[in-house]
Amino acid sequence: MKTRRQSAQTLAWALSSLVILLSVLAWGGYLHWQFTGFSSYQLFPLLGLIAFSVMWAHYVVGFARLKLGVEKEALRTYFQVTSIVVLVALLLHPGLLIWQLWHDGFGLPPGSYLGHYVAPAMGWIATLGLVNLCIFLAYELWRWYENRPWWHYVSAASDLAMLGVFYHGLRLGSTLQEGWFAILWYLYGISLVALLLYKYHRLYGIKKA
C-alpha cells in the first residue's frame, strides 16, 4: 500500500508540474518570449491555461487514485496546495483582464470586453467564462456542504463548467488556435470527456446482479 501511495503522490505532483510547465512554454512561445510593453493583456491568458490544466490533472489524479486503490487522505496535501493554485489563477484570469480594460477607459463587463477585446458575436463565450467561474467558486463551499444531499448537483455543475472552460479556451484562447498546444488542448478535452463518462458510469451505471 505504501508503494501505491507513493506512486499516486509522485504522479499527482509530477503531472500538475508538467501541465503548468507546458502552459508556460505554450504561452511564452506564442509571445515569442518578447515581453516589451508587457501588460495584463499578455499575462491573463497564462492564468487561464494553468487553471484549466491543473483542474484537468485533478480529474486524472482522482481516476488514478481509484485504480491504485489509494485512500483520499494520501493526496490531501496535493489537492490542498494545487486547489489554491487553481483558485488564484481562476480569480486573476478574468480579474486582470477586467482591471486592464477598466484602466484603459473601457468600463466594466460586459460592455468593456464587447467590441474592445472580443467581437460582439463572441461575447456570450466570454460571459460563459464568468459563469463557469461562479460555478467553480460555489464548488469551493464543499468544505461545509459536501455531505448535504443536494451537493451532487453542485458537483455536476462543476463538471459541466470544466467542459465550458474547455470550449471557452478553444474559441477565445489565442494560444490555442494552432500549434502543438492546440493539439494538446484537444487531448485534454477528449480525455476529460472519457473521465467524466467513467465517473458517472461508476456513480449511476447499471449495477451487476
C-alpha positions as CSV (number, residue, x, y, z in Angstrom):
1,M,0.0,0.0,0.0
2,K,2.8,2.4,0.8
3,T,4.3,1.9,-2.6
4,R,0.9,2.7,-4.2
5,R,0.5,5.8,-2.0
6,Q,3.9,7.0,-3.1
7,S,3.1,6.2,-6.8
8,A,-0.1,8.2,-6.6
9,Q,1.7,11.2,-4.9
10,T,4.5,11.2,-7.4
11,L,2.1,11.0,-10.3
12,A,0.0,13.8,-8.9
13,W,2.8,16.3,-8.3
14,A,4.6,15.4,-11.5
15,L,1.5,15.7,-13.7
16,S,0.5,19.0,-12.3
17,S,4.0,20.4,-12.6
18,L,4.2,19.1,-16.1
19,V,0.9,20.8,-17.3
20,I,1.9,24.1,-15.7
21,L,5.3,23.9,-17.5
22,L,3.6,23.1,-20.8
23,S,1.2,26.1,-20.3
24,V,4.1,28.4,-19.7
25,L,6.0,27.1,-22.7
26,A,3.0,27.5,-25.0
27,W,2.2,31.0,-23.6
28,G,5.8,32.1,-23.9
29,G,6.2,30.6,-27.3
30,Y,3.1,32.4,-28.6
31,L,4.6,35.7,-27.4
32,H,8.0,34.7,-28.9
33,W,9.4,35.3,-25.4
34,Q,9.2,39.0,-26.1
35,F,7.8,41.0,-23.2
36,T,8.4,44.5,-24.3
37,G,5.3,46.6,-23.3
38,F,4.1,43.7,-21.2
39,S,0.7,44.2,-19.5
40,S,-2.2,42.3,-18.0
41,Y,-3.4,41.6,-21.6
42,Q,-0.4,39.3,-22.1
43,L,-0.4,37.8,-18.6
44,F,-4.1,36.9,-18.0
45,P,-4.3,34.1,-20.7
46,L,-1.5,32.2,-19.0
47,L,-3.5,32.0,-15.8
48,G,-6.5,30.6,-17.7
49,L,-4.3,27.9,-19.2
50,I,-2.8,27.0,-15.8
51,A,-6.2,26.9,-14.1
52,F,-7.8,24.5,-16.6
53,S,-4.7,22.4,-16.9
54,V,-4.3,21.8,-13.2
55,M,-8.0,21.1,-12.8
56,W,-7.7,18.6,-15.6
57,A,-4.8,17.0,-13.7
58,H,-7.1,16.7,-10.7
59,Y,-9.5,14.5,-12.7
60,V,-6.6,12.3,-13.9
61,V,-5.2,12.0,-10.4
62,G,-8.6,11.2,-9.0
63,F,-9.0,8.4,-11.6
64,A,-5.5,7.1,-10.9
65,R,-6.2,7.1,-7.1
66,L,-9.2,4.9,-7.6
67,K,-7.4,2.5,-9.9
68,L,-4.5,2.2,-7.5
69,G,-6.8,1.7,-4.5
70,V,-5.3,4.6,-2.6
71,E,-7.3,6.5,0.1
72,K,-8.1,10.2,-0.3
73,E,-6.0,11.1,2.7
74,A,-2.8,10.2,0.8
75,L,-3.4,13.1,-1.6
76,R,-4.9,15.6,0.8
77,T,-1.8,17.9,0.7
78,Y,-1.6,17.7,-3.0
79,F,-5.2,18.7,-3.5
80,Q,-5.0,21.4,-0.9
81,V,-1.9,23.1,-2.5
82,T,-3.0,22.8,-6.1
83,S,-6.5,23.9,-5.3
84,I,-5.1,27.1,-4.0
85,V,-3.1,27.5,-7.3
86,V,-6.3,26.9,-9.3
87,L,-8.4,29.3,-7.2
88,V,-5.8,32.1,-7.5
89,A,-5.5,31.5,-11.3
90,L,-9.2,31.4,-11.7
91,L,-9.7,34.7,-10.0
92,L,-6.8,36.5,-11.6
93,H,-7.6,35.3,-15.2
94,P,-10.7,37.4,-15.6
95,G,-9.7,39.8,-12.9
96,L,-6.6,41.1,-14.6
97,L,-8.5,41.5,-17.9
98,I,-11.4,43.3,-16.3
99,W,-9.0,45.6,-14.4
100,Q,-6.9,46.4,-17.5
101,L,-9.9,47.2,-19.6
102,W,-11.3,49.4,-16.9
103,H,-7.8,51.1,-16.5
104,D,-7.8,51.7,-20.3
105,G,-11.1,53.5,-20.0
106,F,-13.4,50.8,-21.4
107,G,-15.6,50.5,-18.3
108,L,-16.7,47.2,-16.7
109,P,-18.1,44.0,-18.1
110,P,-20.0,43.0,-20.1
111,G,-19.6,46.3,-22.0
112,S,-15.9,46.5,-21.5
113,Y,-15.0,43.4,-23.4
114,L,-17.7,43.6,-26.1
115,G,-16.1,45.2,-29.1
116,H,-13.0,46.1,-27.2
117,Y,-11.5,42.7,-26.5
118,V,-13.8,40.2,-28.3
119,A,-16.1,40.6,-31.2
120,P,-19.8,41.1,-30.2
121,A,-20.7,37.7,-31.7
122,M,-18.2,36.1,-29.3
123,G,-19.4,38.0,-26.2
124,W,-21.5,35.1,-25.0
125,I,-18.4,32.9,-24.9
126,A,-16.6,35.4,-22.7
127,T,-19.7,35.6,-20.5
128,L,-19.7,31.8,-20.3
129,G,-16.2,32.0,-18.8
130,L,-17.6,34.2,-16.0
131,V,-20.5,31.8,-15.4
132,N,-18.0,28.9,-15.1
133,L,-16.0,31.0,-12.6
134,C,-19.1,31.4,-10.4
135,I,-19.8,27.7,-10.5
136,F,-16.2,26.9,-9.5
137,L,-16.4,29.4,-6.7
138,A,-19.6,27.7,-5.5
139,Y,-17.8,24.4,-5.5
140,E,-15.2,25.8,-3.1
141,L,-18.0,25.5,-0.5
142,W,-17.5,21.7,-0.4
143,R,-15.7,22.0,2.9
144,W,-19.0,22.9,4.6
145,Y,-21.7,21.3,2.3
146,E,-20.1,18.2,0.8
147,N,-22.2,15.8,2.8
148,R,-25.5,17.6,2.0
149,P,-27.9,15.5,-0.2
150,W,-28.1,18.3,-2.8
151,W,-24.3,18.7,-3.1
152,H,-24.1,16.3,-6.1
153,Y,-25.9,19.0,-8.2
154,V,-23.1,21.4,-7.5
155,S,-20.5,18.7,-8.3
156,A,-22.3,18.0,-11.6
157,A,-22.4,21.7,-12.4
158,S,-18.6,21.9,-11.8
159,D,-18.1,19.1,-14.3
160,L,-20.2,21.0,-16.8
161,A,-18.2,24.1,-16.1
162,M,-15.0,22.2,-16.9
163,L,-16.4,21.4,-20.4
164,G,-17.5,25.1,-20.6
165,V,-13.9,26.2,-19.8
166,F,-12.6,23.8,-22.5
167,Y,-14.8,25.4,-25.1
168,H,-14.2,28.9,-23.8
169,G,-10.5,28.5,-24.2
170,L,-10.8,26.8,-27.5
171,R,-12.8,29.6,-29.0
172,L,-11.1,32.6,-27.4
173,G,-7.6,31.4,-26.4
174,S,-5.1,32.9,-28.9
175,T,-2.5,30.3,-27.7
176,L,-5.0,27.5,-28.7
177,Q,-5.6,28.5,-32.3
178,E,-2.8,26.5,-33.8
179,G,0.4,24.6,-33.0
180,W,1.3,21.8,-30.6
181,F,-0.6,23.2,-27.6
182,A,-3.8,23.3,-29.7
183,I,-3.5,19.5,-30.2
184,L,-2.7,19.0,-26.5
185,W,-5.9,21.0,-25.7
186,Y,-8.0,18.7,-27.8
187,L,-6.4,15.8,-26.0
188,Y,-7.3,17.4,-22.7
189,G,-10.9,17.7,-23.8
190,I,-11.2,14.2,-25.2
191,S,-9.7,12.6,-22.0
192,L,-11.8,14.9,-19.8
193,V,-15.0,13.6,-21.5
194,A,-13.7,10.0,-21.0
195,L,-13.0,10.6,-17.4
196,L,-16.5,12.2,-16.8
197,L,-18.2,9.2,-18.5
198,Y,-16.2,6.9,-16.3
199,K,-17.2,8.9,-13.2
200,Y,-20.9,9.0,-13.9
201,H,-21.0,5.4,-15.0
202,R,-19.3,4.5,-11.7
203,L,-21.8,6.6,-9.8
204,Y,-25.0,5.8,-11.7
205,G,-24.3,3.0,-14.0
206,I,-26.2,-0.3,-14.1
207,K,-25.1,-2.4,-11.2
208,K,-24.3,-6.1,-11.8
209,A,-26.7,-8.5,-10.2
